[in-house]
């Protein structure tokens, strides 16, 4: 039997009915009944009905009702502001607040948290936080605990930690929420020492930390790469929730340690006290993809489908699963996942394009891009990032033309960088240079890509000139800039220029040269026949990668003596790498030193390096 509106015989029965109503059909039926009876002319009744529409998320109905309320009070404005803020309509929320103030309605402690959240979230609006703070002080709302917490949170999201701390310090009273907000403000930007000091003050102030506090600190530790401390907190929690587990799982995955991420996920599953949510499952699926563990990925897949809404699960984890299966040559499974994902979502198509690339099906990936375009699905920078590395010059020009035609005024920087790389890789350095020169907004990656392109085409002098221009225009070279420039110098024999860059760039721009830079410099010196200098430089960064570059150069130049020196270092550093033995044996063989070649082969046999180890699975997922 359909729900019926009862006869409202008194104001008490009306309030009781409004308090019990939740669903939109009921709200609309009551609204109609009140309008017919003329009962919602009372502003308090209309305001309560407005609150019901806002709580149900019906913005159009809420706005229509609000428009007919004469002289709405702050109690009528509050649900409108709350719904706009909750719906991420932050600019509209701020505009409505200004309309409220223009109508001379005084805000209260319930209004300011909503406005502050929107000011911190709306692009370009955080500069108005100080003005809202001043208004909160003017209307004596600053002393309200919820407003204090909102101020701390808003300032920290806007990157103004000094103002966040000032708002906290001047607060007349503090509760658990305000303590958690100020601790999170410091932990989220890596100020863990300060966050831990605040934790001590919090405890001494008589406020006991809760699970939110510990989760916040774990997140801070993970962002700082201090996973031992994060895991220690996780182990000490009597009842960690899904956020506790997910914080550490995602933290490991974010820094690329997917094995550890899956280990924590496996522990969570075996503990059985908390069920993983969609974010956790999506992260686990992505980690399975990165470690190429199809078996564990299938377990995550089965569990996710079993315990979640299928559409929601594939919307969250589908892309990672598709790439996992494609990378493992499980094309049928990858296609099944694709068919269950949202066909109107660009993420779905990006995943299938990248998945086909992993399977080596370049032309099929390009065909799917065309199908995506024919269906009117908008591409994004990830689409081109996945697609352009697959393109030869013909297909790359086709994609470029499509971008110019449908790109709403041009590409973003990452897409232009991908185009530069595509043209340079395809042998068309002039087209790459044209794209580079046409860009209004360049980033450091743009300069690095063009420098690398010049180097790959033997245009070392142009690459060095570009480094100089980059610095003159105020761009700060980074580690990748140095790598690209050193490779250009190595390929073009510009040893003096390369050594000067190697010595001055890290010092001037304050980054430490890594093993990839030493490997490039060693290769550059060895290519020029300067093996003594190359060996001396390799000794300053004695890693397998650097000595491996030395050995490879010795093979190219057939330098037996320095090759033997590099090989001995590599045997000490990575005795289980058969490639080093093969390279040294070949160097000896080409020099007609057959006894030495046989001796090196014998070393491989003694180390049992000629047998390929079998794969194994090491993770269980419940």
C-alpha positions in Angstrom: 0.0 0.0 0.0 1.5 3.4 -0.9 2.6 5.7 1.8 -0.1 8.2 2.7 0.2 11.6 4.3 -1.7 11.7 7.6 -4.0 14.5 8.5 -2.0 17.0 10.5 -4.2 18.0 13.4 -1.6 19.9 15.4 1.7 21.6 15.3 3.2 18.8 17.4 2.0 16.1 15.0 3.5 18.2 12.1 6.9 18.4 13.8 6.8 14.7 14.6 6.0 13.8 11.0 8.8 16.1 9.6 11.3 14.6 12.0 10.4 11.0 10.9 10.5 11.7 7.2 13.6 10.7 5.3 12.9 9.6 1.7 12.5 12.0 -1.2 9.0 10.7 -2.2 7.8 11.2 1.3 9.3 14.7 1.5 7.7 15.7 -1.8 4.3 14.4 -0.7 4.5 16.3 2.6 5.6 19.4 0.7 2.6 19.1 -1.6 0.2 18.5 1.3 1.6 21.5 3.2 1.3 23.8 0.2 -2.3 22.7 -0.4 -3.2 23.4 3.2 -1.2 26.6 3.5 0.6 25.2 6.5 4.2 25.9 5.4 3.7 29.6 5.4 5.2 29.4 8.8 9.0 30.0 8.2 10.0 27.4 10.8 8.0 24.7 8.9 9.4 25.7 5.6 12.9 25.7 7.1 12.5 22.2 8.4 11.2 21.0 5.0 14.2 22.7 3.4 16.5 20.8 5.8 14.9 17.6 4.7 15.5 18.3 1.0 19.1 19.2 1.8 19.7 16.1 3.8 18.3 14.0 1.0 20.7 15.7 -1.5 17.9 17.2 -3.7 19.5 20.6 -4.6 16.9 21.7 -7.2 13.9 21.2 -4.8 15.8 22.8 -1.9 16.6 25.9 -4.1 13.0 26.2 -5.3 11.7 26.1 -1.8 14.3 28.5 -0.5 13.3 31.0 -3.2 9.8 31.3 -1.8 10.7 31.7 1.8 10.3 35.4 2.7 13.4 36.9 4.4 15.1 33.5 5.1 16.9 33.3 8.4 20.4 31.9 9.1 18.6 28.6 9.8 17.3 28.5 6.2 20.6 29.6 4.7 22.6 26.9 6.6 21.1 23.8 4.8 21.6 25.4 1.4 25.3 26.2 2.2 25.8 22.7 3.6 24.3 21.0 0.5 26.4 23.2 -1.9 29.6 22.5 0.0 28.8 18.8 0.3 28.1 18.7 -3.4 31.6 20.2 -4.1 29.9 23.3 -5.6 32.3 25.4 -3.6 32.2 28.6 -5.6 28.4 28.6 -5.5 28.6 28.1 -1.8 30.8 31.1 -1.3 28.6 33.2 -3.6 25.5 32.2 -1.6 27.3 33.1 1.6 28.0 36.6 0.2 24.3 36.9 -0.8 23.4 36.0 2.8 25.7 38.7 4.2 24.3 41.2 1.6 20.9 40.4 3.1 22.2 41.4 6.5 21.8 37.9 7.9 24.4 37.2 10.6 26.4 33.9 10.3 26.9 31.6 13.2 29.1 28.7 14.3 27.3 26.3 11.9 27.8 28.5 8.8 31.6 29.1 9.1 32.8 25.5 8.9 30.9 25.1 5.6 32.2 28.4 4.1 35.8 27.7 5.3 35.7 24.2 3.7 34.6 25.6 0.4 37.1 28.5 0.5 39.9 25.9 1.0 38.6 23.6 -1.7 37.6 26.1 -4.4 40.4 26.9 -6.9 41.8 30.4 -6.3 39.5 31.1 -3.3 41.9 30.2 -0.4 43.2 33.8 -0.5 39.9 34.8 1.1 40.4 32.7 4.2 41.7 35.6 6.3 38.6 37.6 5.5 36.3 34.7 6.6 38.5 34.3 9.7 38.0 38.0 10.5 34.2 37.6 10.0 34.2 34.6 12.4 36.0 36.8 15.0 33.5 39.6 14.4 30.5 37.4 15.1 32.2 35.7 18.0 32.1 32.3 16.2 35.9 31.9 16.4 35.6 30.5 19.9 33.3 27.7 18.7 35.3 24.5 18.7 34.0 23.4 15.3 35.0 26.7 13.7 38.5 26.5 15.3 38.9 23.0 13.7 37.6 24.2 10.4 40.0 27.2 10.4 43.0 24.9 11.1 41.9 22.5 8.4 41.3 25.2 5.8 44.5 27.0 6.4 46.5 23.7 6.3 44.8 22.7 3.0 45.7 26.1 1.6 49.4 25.6 2.6 49.4 28.3 5.2 50.6 26.3 8.2 51.6 29.4 10.1 48.0 30.7 10.2 46.7 27.2 11.0 49.0 27.1 14.1 48.0 30.6 15.1 44.3 29.7 14.9 45.0 26.7 17.1 47.2 28.6 19.6 44.7 31.4 20.2 41.7 29.0 20.6 40.1 29.4 24.0 39.3 25.7 24.2 40.5 22.6 22.4 38.8 19.3 21.7 39.9 16.0 20.1 39.0 17.3 16.7 41.0 20.4 16.9 44.1 18.5 18.2 43.7 16.0 15.3 43.4 18.8 12.8 46.6 20.5 13.9 48.6 17.3 14.1 47.4 16.3 10.6 48.3 19.8 9.3 52.0 19.2 10.4 52.2 15.4 9.5 50.8 15.9 6.0 53.7 18.2 5.0 56.4 16.0 6.6 56.8 18.0 9.8 56.8 14.8 11.9 58.9 16.2 14.7 56.4 19.0 15.3 53.5 16.6 14.9 54.9 14.3 17.6 55.6 17.3 19.9 51.9 18.3 19.5 50.9 14.7 20.4 52.8 15.0 23.6 51.1 18.4 24.4 47.8 16.8 23.6 48.2 14.0 26.1 49.6 16.4 28.8 46.5 18.6 28.1 44.3 15.7 29.2 43.1 14.7 25.7 43.7 11.1 24.8 44.5 10.3 21.2 42.0 8.2 19.3 42.3 6.1 16.2 42.1 9.2 13.9 45.2 10.5 15.7 47.2 7.3 15.1 46.0 7.0 11.5 47.2 10.6 10.9 50.6 9.9 12.3 50.9 6.7 10.3 50.1 8.6 7.1 52.7 11.2 8.0 55.3 8.5 8.5 54.4 6.8 5.2 54.7 10.1 3.3 58.1 10.6 4.8 59.2 7.1 3.9 59.5 6.1 7.5 57.6 2.8 7.2 59.1 1.1 10.3 57.5 3.7 12.5 54.2 3.4 10.6 54.2 -0.3 11.0 55.0 -0.1 14.7 51.9 2.0 15.3 49.8 -0.4 13.2 51.1 -3.3 15.3 50.2 -1.5 18.5 46.6 -0.7 17.6 44.2 -2.9 19.5 41.5 -2.4 16.8 42.8 -0.9 13.6 40.1 0.1 11.1 40.1 -0.1 7.4 41.8 3.4 7.2 44.6 2.2 9.4 45.4 -0.8 7.2 44.8 1.2 3.9 47.1 4.0 5.0 50.1 1.7 5.3 49.1 -0.4 2.2 48.8 2.7 0.0 51.9 4.3 1.6 54.1 1.4 0.5 52.5 1.4 -3.0 53.0 5.1 -3.4 56.7 4.8 -2.9 56.9 1.8 -5.3 57.4 -1.0 -2.7 54.6 -3.1 -3.9 55.9 -6.3 -2.3 55.5 -4.7 1.1 52.1 -3.3 0.2 50.9 -6.8 -0.7 52.4 -8.2 2.5 50.4 -5.8 4.7 47.3 -6.5 2.6 47.7 -10.2 3.1 48.1 -9.6 6.9 44.9 -7.6 6.9 43.0 -10.3 5.1 44.3 -13.0 7.4 43.4 -10.9 10.5 39.8 -10.9 9.4 38.7 -8.2 11.8 38.4 -5.5 9.1 37.1 -5.9 5.5 39.0 -4.0 2.8 37.1 -1.3 1.1 37.2 -0.4 -2.6 40.3 1.8 -2.2 42.2 -1.0 -0.5 41.3 -3.5 -3.1 42.2 -1.2 -5.9 45.6 -0.5 -4.4 46.1 -4.3 -3.9 45.2 -5.0 -7.6 47.6 -2.3 -8.7 50.4 -3.7 -6.6 49.7 -7.2 -8.0 50.1 -5.7 -11.5 53.4 -4.0 -10.6 54.9 -7.3 -9.3 53.3 -9.3 -12.1 51.6 -11.6 -9.6 48.6 -12.8 -11.6 47.6 -15.4 -9.0 47.3 -12.9 -6.2 45.5 -10.5 -8.5 42.9 -13.2 -9.4 42.3 -13.7 -5.7 41.8 -9.9 -5.2 39.5 -10.0 -8.2 37.4 -12.8 -6.9 37.1 -11.3 -3.5 36.2 -7.9 -4.8 33.4 -9.2 -7.1 32.1 -11.3 -4.2 31.9 -8.6 -1.6 31.1 -5.4 -3.5 28.8 -4.0 -6.1 30.2 -5.2 -9.4 29.9 -1.8 -11.1 31.6 0.0 -8.2 34.4 -2.6 -8.0 35.3 -2.5 -11.7 35.1 1.3 -11.6 37.7 1.3 -8.9 40.0 -1.7 -9.6 39.1 -2.6 -13.2 41.9 -0.7 -14.8 44.6 -2.3 -12.6 43.1 -5.7 -13.2 43.0 -5.2 -16.9 46.6 -4.2 -17.0 47.6 -7.1 -14.7 46.0 -9.6 -17.0 47.3 -8.0 -20.2 50.8 -7.9 -18.8 50.5 -11.6 -18.0 49.3 -12.4 -21.5 45.9 -13.3 -20.2 44.1 -11.5 -23.0 40.8 -13.3 -22.5 40.6 -12.3 -18.9 41.7 -8.7 -19.8 38.9 -8.5 -22.3 36.3 -9.8 -19.8 37.3 -7.1 -17.4 37.1 -4.5 -20.1 33.6 -5.6 -21.0 32.4 -5.2 -17.4 33.9 -1.7 -17.0 32.0 1.5 -17.7 32.2 2.0 -21.5 31.7 5.8 -21.2 34.6 6.3 -18.8 37.9 7.5 -20.3 39.8 5.5 -17.6 38.3 2.3 -19.2 39.7 3.2 -22.6 43.0 4.4 -21.3 43.4 1.0 -19.6 42.6 -1.0 -22.7 44.9 1.1 -24.9 47.8 0.6 -22.4 46.8 -3.1 -22.0 47.0 -3.7 -25.7 50.4 -2.0 -25.7 51.6 -4.4 -23.0 50.5 -7.3 -25.2 52.5 -5.9 -28.1 49.3 -5.1 -30.1 50.2 -1.6 -31.2 47.8 -1.4 -34.1 44.9 -2.7 -32.0 45.6 0.0 -29.4 45.4 2.6 -32.1 42.1 1.1 -33.4 40.7 1.3 -29.9 41.7 5.0 -29.7 39.8 5.6 -33.0 36.8 3.7 -31.5 37.0 5.8 -28.4 36.9 9.0 -30.5 34.0 7.8 -32.6 32.0 7.2 -29.5 32.5 10.8 -28.4 34.5 9.8 -25.3 36.9 12.7 -24.4 40.6 11.8 -24.1 42.8 13.2 -21.4 46.6 13.5 -20.9 46.8 9.8 -19.8 45.3 8.7 -23.1 48.1 10.4 -25.1 50.7 9.3 -22.6 49.7 5.7 -23.3 49.2 6.1 -27.0 52.0 8.3 -28.3 54.8 5.9 -27.3 53.1 3.3 -29.6 53.0 5.5 -32.6 55.3 5.6 -35.6 55.6 8.9 -37.4 52.5 8.3 -39.6 50.2 7.4 -36.7 51.8 10.0 -34.4 51.0 12.7 -36.9 47.4 11.4 -37.2 47.0 11.6 -33.4 48.6 15.1 -33.4 46.2 16.3 -36.1 43.2 14.9 -34.1 44.4 16.7 -30.9 44.8 20.0 -32.8 41.3 19.6 -34.3 39.5 18.5 -31.1 41.7 19.7 -28.3 39.8 22.8 -27.3 42.6 25.2 -28.0 45.6 23.0 -27.6 47.3 20.4 -25.4 48.4 20.5 -21.9 52.2 20.4 -21.2 52.4 16.6 -20.6 50.7 16.0 -23.9 53.0 18.3 -25.8 56.0 16.6 -24.1 54.7 13.3 -25.3 54.5 14.7 -28.9 58.1 16.0 -28.7 59.2 12.6 -27.6 57.2 10.8 -30.4 58.7 13.0 -33.1 62.2 12.7 -31.8 61.9 8.9 -31.4 60.5 8.7 -35.0 63.5 10.5 -36.5 61.7 13.8 -37.1 63.7 16.1 -34.9 62.6 19.2 -36.8 59.0 18.5 -36.0 59.9 17.9 -32.4 61.7 21.3 -32.3 58.6 22.9 -33.9 56.3 21.5 -31.1 58.9 22.6 -28.5 59.1 26.2 -29.9 55.3 26.5 -30.2 54.8 25.9 -26.5 53.9 28.9 -24.3 54.1 27.0 -21.0 57.1 24.7 -20.7 58.1 22.7 -17.6 61.4 21.1 -16.7 60.3 17.8 -18.4 59.7 19.7 -21.7 63.4 20.9 -21.7 64.6 17.4 -20.7 62.7 15.7 -23.5 64.0 18.1 -26.1 67.6 17.8 -24.8 67.3 14.0 -24.9 65.9 14.3 -28.5 68.9 16.4 -29.6 71.3 13.9 -28.1 69.6 10.9 -29.7 70.1 12.6 -33.1 73.7 13.3 -32.5 73.1 17.0 -32.0 75.1 17.4 -28.8 76.0 21.0 -29.2 72.3 21.9 -29.6 71.6 19.9 -26.4 74.2 21.8 -24.5 72.9 25.2 -25.8 69.4 24.2 -24.7 70.7 23.5 -21.1 72.2 27.0 -21.1 69.0 28.6 -22.4 67.0 26.6 -19.8 69.0 28.1 -17.0 69.0 31.6 -18.4 65.1 31.5 -18.5 64.9 30.6 -14.9 64.2 26.9 -15.1 66.0 24.7 -12.5 67.7 21.6 -14.0 67.1 18.4 -12.1 68.7 14.9 -12.1 67.0 13.9 -15.4 68.3 17.1 -17.0 71.9 16.0 -16.2 71.2 12.4 -17.4 69.8 13.7 -20.7 72.7 16.1 -21.2 75.4 13.5 -20.3 73.9 11.0 -22.7 73.9 13.7 -25.4 77.6 14.4 -24.7 78.5 10.7 -24.7 76.8 10.1 -28.1 78.5 13.1 -29.6 82.0 12.8 -28.1 81.7 16.1 -26.1 83.7 14.8 -23.2 85.0 18.1 -21.9 81.5 19.7 -21.9 80.0 16.6 -20.3 82.6 16.5 -17.5 82.0 20.2 -16.8 78.3 19.6 -16.5 78.8 16.5 -14.3 80.9 18.6 -12.0 79.0 21.9 -11.9 75.3 21.1 -12.3 74.7 19.1 -9.1 76.6 21.7 -7.1 74.9 24.7 -8.5 71.4 23.2 -8.4 71.8 21.3 -5.2 71.2 17.7 -6.0 73.5 14.7 -5.6 74.6 12.9 -8.7 73.3 9.3 -8.6 74.6 6.1 -10.1 72.9 6.8 -13.4 74.9 10.0 -13.7 78.2 8.2 -12.9 77.3 5.4 -15.4 76.7 8.0 -18.1 79.9 9.8 -17.3 81.9 6.5 -17.2 80.4 5.5 -20.6 81.2 9.0 -22.0 84.9 8.7 -21.0 85.2 5.1 -22.1 83.7 5.9 -25.5 86.4 8.5 -25.9 89.0 6.0 -25.0 89.8 7.6 -21.7 89.6 4.3 -19.7 91.9 5.4 -16.9 89.7 8.4 -16.1 86.6 6.2 -16.5 87.9 3.6 -14.0 88.9 6.3 -11.5 85.4 7.8 -11.7 83.7 4.4 -11.4 85.7 3.8 -8.2 83.9 6.8 -6.7 80.5 5.2 -7.2 81.3 1.5 -7.1 77.8 0.1 -7.9 76.9 -2.7 -10.3 75.3 -0.2 -12.7 78.4 2.0 -13.0 80.8 -0.9 -13.4 78.3 -2.5 -15.8 78.6 0.6 -18.0 82.4 0.3 -17.8 82.2 -3.4 -18.9 79.9 -2.6 -21.7 82.2 0.1 -23.0 85.1 -2.3 -22.8 83.3 -4.8 -24.9 82.5 -2.1 -27.5 86.2 -0.9 -27.6 87.6 -4.4 -27.0 89.6 -3.2 -24.0 90.6 -6.4 -22.2 92.5 -5.0 -19.3 89.9 -2.5 -18.1 87.2 -5.0 -18.9 88.8 -7.5 -16.6 88.9 -4.9 -13.8 85.2 -4.0 -14.3 84.4 -7.8 -14.3 86.2 -8.5 -11.1 84.2 -5.6 -9.4 81.0 -7.0 -10.8 81.7 -10.5 -9.6 82.1 -9.0 -6.1 78.9 -6.8 -6.3 76.5 -9.2 -8.1 78.0 -12.7 -8.4 74.6 -14.1 -9.5 74.3 -12.0 -12.7 75.1 -14.3 -15.7 75.2 -11.4 -18.2 78.5 -10.1 -16.8 80.2 -13.5 -17.2 78.9 -13.8 -20.8 80.2 -10.3 -21.7 83.6 -11.0 -20.2 83.8 -14.4 -21.9 83.0 -12.7 -25.2 85.7 -10.0 -24.7 88.3 -12.7 -24.1 87.1 -14.8 -27.1 87.3 -11.8 -29.4 90.9 -11.2 -28.2 91.7 -14.9 -28.9 92.2 -15.5 -25.2 90.3 -18.8 -25.3 91.6 -20.2 -22.1 90.4 -17.1 -20.2 87.0 -17.4 -22.0 86.6 -21.0 -21.0 87.7 -20.1 -17.4 84.9 -17.5 -17.2 82.4 -20.0 -18.6 83.5 -22.4 -15.9 82.9 -19.8 -13.2 79.3 -19.6 -14.5 78.8 -23.4 -14.3 80.3 -23.5 -10.8 77.8 -20.8 -9.7 75.0 -22.6 -11.4 74.1 -19.5 -13.4 73.3 -21.3 -16.6 70.0 -22.7 -15.2 67.1 -20.3 -15.3 65.3 -20.3 -11.8 61.7 -21.3 -11.8 59.0 -18.8 -10.8 57.0 -19.1 -7.6 54.1 -17.4 -5.8 54.8 -16.1 -2.3 51.6 -14.4 -1.2 48.3 -15.8 -0.1 45.1 -13.8 -0.2 42.1 -15.0 1.8 
